[in-house]
Amino acid sequence: MAPFEPAALPELLPVFYRRLFPHGAYGRWLGYGGAAKNYFQLREFSFTLRDDVYLRFQSFGSPQELERELQKINPYKIDIGAVYSHRPSQHNTVHLGAFQPQEKELVFDIDMTDYDDVRTCCSSAEICSKCWTLMTIAVRVLDRALVEDLGVKHRLWVYSGRRGVHCWVCDDAVRKWSPALRGAAVEYLSLVKGGAETVKKVTLSEPVHPFVRRSVSVVERYFAAYALEGQDILGSRESWEKVLALVPEEHREPLRGEFPKKRDSAQRWELLRARMERTRRPASAGKGLPCYADWEIMLQYCFPRLDINVSRGVGHLLKSPFSVHPKTGRISVPLDLQRLEEFDPFAVPTISSLCQELDAAGEPEDGSEAEPKRRGYKRTSLAPYVRLFEQFVEGMERARRGEALRRSDLQGDF
Amino acid sequence: MEFSSGRARLRHARLAGDRRELYPHSLQFYQEPPAESVSLAEFESFAVDRLRLLKIVENLGVSYVRSGDMYKNKLEQELRKLKFPYRALAEDDYDARRKDHISHFILRLAYCQSEDLRRWFLQQEMDLFRYRFNELNDSLRQKFLEHVNLSFEAISEDLKNEWANDLCASTPGLSMIKVKEQMFYKVGLSDAVELFRARRVFIKDGFAYVPLKDIDAIVLNNYRTKLSKALALTARSLPSIQSDERLQPLLNHLSHSYVGPDYSVQKNTGKISLEHIDALSVKSFPLCMRQLHKALRENHHLRHGGRMQYGLFLKGIGLTLEQALEFWKKEFIRGKVDADKFDKGYAYSIRHNYGKEGKRTDYTPYSCMKIIMSNPPSQGDYHGCPFRHSDPELLKQKLQSYKVPLNGTTQILELVKGMHYQLACQKYFELTHDVDDIGLSLNHPNQYFAESQKLLSGGREVKKEPSHLGNSQQKSSGQESVNSNSTPTSSNTTADAELEGLEAYFAED
C-alpha cells in the first residue's frame, strides 16, 4: 500500500471528492427520505481546511449543493452537527437564542486513548492489532445493548480513521431524544467510572443488572484470547499486582500466595475466577458476601469507555463517515458487524492508496457515460465499504416504506 | 395532552354545577388553570396560605427526613390548619381542592418571574406533591394515574413469569416473591429517564418495565417536566399579566416577600409597660403601627381591621392579655364607648386574639405581606400599609411631619412608585434610625420593632449578614431588594439575565 503523506493532501483531495466520495448514498442518508421538510437544509456541516482553518455552521440547500461545495473547497475533514431550528449558514441572522439544535443522531465515540491504563501494548494514539480487540469488544457490547435493551434498529458503526470507532444511531425517534435522555442512555451504558485517582473503576453489587450480566458474557468471549494471552495481564508479578489491587482483601492474600505456583495467565485467572464463583454459589450464602471481582476485572480491562459529552450534546460535532483522517490518510469507513473480528484498521484504504488504485485501473474503456466519474470508487478497494453504507441506507429506506405502507393501510380501513 | 377535551370537561362540569366533577381527585397535576372568577380578597388569602404552606414544606424538608413520620405528621397538621386537602381520602372536600388548585396557579404567576424563583417553587411543589402522592392508597393512586394519562400498560402474568429473573435483578430491593406480587408497567424511556439512567429498572426493546412501587418516580418526573415547562411558558406570557394593575403588586409581593418568623411566640411578654407605648410608637414602631397608634389616641377608637392589625402587633411586642385589655379599655372609654360596652363588645375580641375565646387559636401578628395584600383599608380605617395604601401626597406630608429629610422622602416615594413598599419601609427605618444600610430585608412589623429596639439599645451591629435566616429563597429575595434599592437601573439587567435563564431552559429541553 502506498504510504500516506499529509503534504500530498491538496493534490489528492480534489480527486477524492470528485471521484471517490459516495455523494449519492451520503445525500440519501442525511435526507432521511424527506421525513421532515428542510431536514437536510437545517443540518450543520463543518469543515477543516488546510492549516487547521475551521469552518462551522455550513449548510446546504441540497446534497448536490453540498457535493459542489466539497469539490470546490476540498476540506481536509468533514464533521456533522445537528439539525437546527434555522439554516445554520444563516445562524447570525436570527435572534440570539432562537437558533437551537433540534435533532441529531445519537452518537457514541470510543477512543483507544481512554484505555491507556489497561493496555500494555501501546499508548495514546498508537494502536496495534492486539489492542484493537478492545474496539471489537466495545462494538459488540454496545451494539447488543442498543438493539436488545434500547430497541434501536439503524446503527451505523464507523472506523474513525485512526484509533477509535463511532456509532451513529439513526432511528427517527432517537434523533429526537433530549440531551437528558441521551445522557441517561450513556450512563446506563457506562460501567467504568473514575479517573487516574481511582484504582478500582468498576464496582458491582447485588442484584446485578441484566445489562451487566449480558455485557459480561459478551466480554467473556474475547477475554481469554485478548487479556490473558494478548495482554498477558497475569503474566508477571508486576502486572498481576495491578489486577489483585481490584480484588477484596480477604481474597487477595491467598491468591497472591498461589499465583507464582501457576504456569501462565490462563491458569492464574482460572484460580481467581473459581474462587469468586464459589462466593456466589447459593450454598455459600451466609459465609460472606458474594464477590464479583472476576467480573469487575473483566469489565475494567475490556468494557467500552464512552465520552458522555459527545453523546449528550445534540449540537456536538462528530467526524463524518467517509471523511479522510488528516493524520493517517485513512478513510472513515463503515464497519461490517457480520465480519467485525476480521476488521483490520491497518488495511483500511488511505486516500493515497485509493488514488493510486484509480490510476492503475485507468479510465473506463468505453466512454465515461456508462460509469460517471464520481463512481470511480467502484474500481477501488473503497467499493465494499460504500456497498456497506448503501446497505445501511437501504435498510432505513425499506423501514420507511414499510411504515408508510402501514400508515396508508390504516387509512384505507375507512 | 387532551387540552381541549379537558377544557370541555371543565366547562361542562361548571355548567352542570357538578363540583365533584371539577376536582375528582384530592391530588392534581394542575393542568387546567382555574376558569372561575376569584375575588381579589380570596386571591390574596389563597396566595398567602399557599406561600406559607410551601415555606413549611421547605422548612420541614430541612429539618426532617422526607419519608419519616415526623415530616408526614407535621405536614399533615399544616395542611389541615391551612385548609388544604390534607389526606388523600376519598372524602369530597371541594373547598380545599379548589383552594389547592387556585392557590397553586396564583403562585405560579408570582414564581415564574426568575430562574431562582422558578427553581424554589418547583422544588417545594415537588416535595408537596411527593408527600401527597405517597399518601394515596393503591386504588386512589391507580385512579389518579388514569386521570392524568399516566396509566401505563401492565404486562401480562405470563410475560412477567418469563422475565421474572431479569425483573428481579433489575430492581434493587425487590425479592422474587415481591416480583410475583407486584404489577409491572411498560413505560417509555423518556418517562422513566431517572430509573433508566441509574440502571434501576429492567430495560428491553426501548421500554422500561417499572414495578408499581417505582411508579412514583415516573409520576414525579412527569410532573416536574410539566410544571417546569408551564412555568417557563407562564414567564413568557407574563407581560400581559403585569399589565393588570390589580394583580401586579400582589404578585410582586408574593414573590419578593417571604413568610418569616411569625412572631407568635413572645420572648419579652410583660416587658413593655403601657406608659412607654407612646414613646416607642415614635421611636420603634413601623409607620403602619405608628399611624394606628396615633389614630387610636386621637379618635379613642379603631375599627376592626385596625384593632386586629395593631392589637396583634402589640401582642407580638410583648403586651400581656391583661395589659392589652387595660390599654384598649382606657383609650376606648375616653371616646364614645363606656366601660360596660367595652367589656361586652370589645374585650371578647381581645381575649379572642390571645386565644382565650372561641376556637382558641393563638393568633399571630400580621406580616407585611398580609398587611399589604389582604383586606385593604376602606373609609375610616387606619390599618394597612401606609406605603401601599396611602395617597402619595398624603404620605409625603406625613413623612415630612415626621421629620424625614426631603431627599429621603423623595427616595421613599420613588420606591413606592415602583411598588417596592417594603423597601420603602426599610428606607424609612434607615432614615429614622440614621443608619446607612440595615443589612437585612424587613418583612414583618414586629421584625421592624425588634430590629429598632436592638439598634437603639446598641445590641446590634449594623451591616451584619442576616444570621437567623438560613434559606435560599430568602437570601435571593434579600438580594433582589438590595439591587433595586441601590441602583434602580440594575433591574433591567436582572430582567435580561432572567430571560437568558429562560432561554437556557428551552435550550436544555
Interface residues (C-beta under 8 A of the other chain):
Chain A: G97 Q100 E148 D149 L150 G151 V152 W177 S178 P179 A180 L181 G183 A184 A185 E187 Y188 P207 V208 H209 P210 F211 V212 R213
Chain B: D166 C168 A169 S170 T171 P172 L189 S190 V193 E194 F196 R197 A198 R199 F202 I203 K204 D205 G206 F207 E500 E503 F506 A507 E508 D509
